[in-house]
Amino acid sequence: MLTTSQTADPVATQIDPSHPLTSEEDRERMSRMLDELPENQQQVIRLKFHSGLKYREISEATGLSVSNVGFLLHTALQKLRDQLQ
């Protein structure tokens, strides 16, 4: 969720996955948005933010390179940010 002071700063309008969602509606919306991502992006998002794994651990769990994990996370988060705006 964004505070009033954050909405004035375009850099601060990024998703903060560590920030808890405040309502059931927010959680449902985020779940639907995640479901719309490609499977590989869903997987790395869940491993990073739900399981708390580091890039190297995600790489080992998925067989992807560390740089590919970073790319997939970046791309997925950018898509989520775009959908929220």
N, C-alpha and C positions, 0 to 999 in steps of 0.2 A: 504494500500500500504506500502511496505517496503522501507526504505531508504537504501542507500549503506552501511551505518554503521551497520544497523540491520541485513543484510544478513550474516555478518560474525559471528554473535552471534546466535546460535541455539535456545536459550531461547527467543530471541527477534523475532523469526519468527512466533509467534502466531498471530492469527487474532485479530485485534482490531476493534470490531464492532462499536465503537464510531467514528472511522475514516471514513470520507465520501469517497465513491467510486469516482474515478476521471473520469471515462468515462462510456458511455452508455454500452460499451462492458463489462466492469467490473460489472456493475449492472445486466446485462443480465446473465452473468456467475454465479453470486452469487444467482440470482433468480432460475436458473436451479438447482444449487447445493442444495438449500433449498428445492425445490420441490422433490428432491430425498430422503430426510430424511423421516422417519416415521411420520405420522400425529401428534402424541403427541409431538415429538421433534420440528416439525415445529411450533406447537401452542405455546410452551413455549418460543422458540426463538422470535417469533413475539411479544408476550406479554412483554418479557424482553426488547428487543432492539427497537421495533417499538412503543410500547405503554409506555415504560419506567417504567413498574411495578416492584416492589420489589418481592423477592421470596414469602413472606407471601401473598402479593396481588395475585400473580399468583396461589398460593395454593388455595386461596379462590375462585378465578374465575374458576378454573378447577376441584376442588374437590380432587386434589392430595395433598399428604403430602409435607411439605416444603423440606424434604430430597429427596423426589422423584423428585421434581422440580429441585433441585440442580444436581441430578444425570442425569436427562434428558438434562439439559443445558450443563453439562460437556461432556456428550457423543456426543451430537450434535456438539459442538464446536470442539471436537477432530476429528470427521469425516470431518468437513469442513477444518480443518488444514491439515489433511492427503491428501485431494483432491487438495489442493492448492500447495502441494509440489511436 
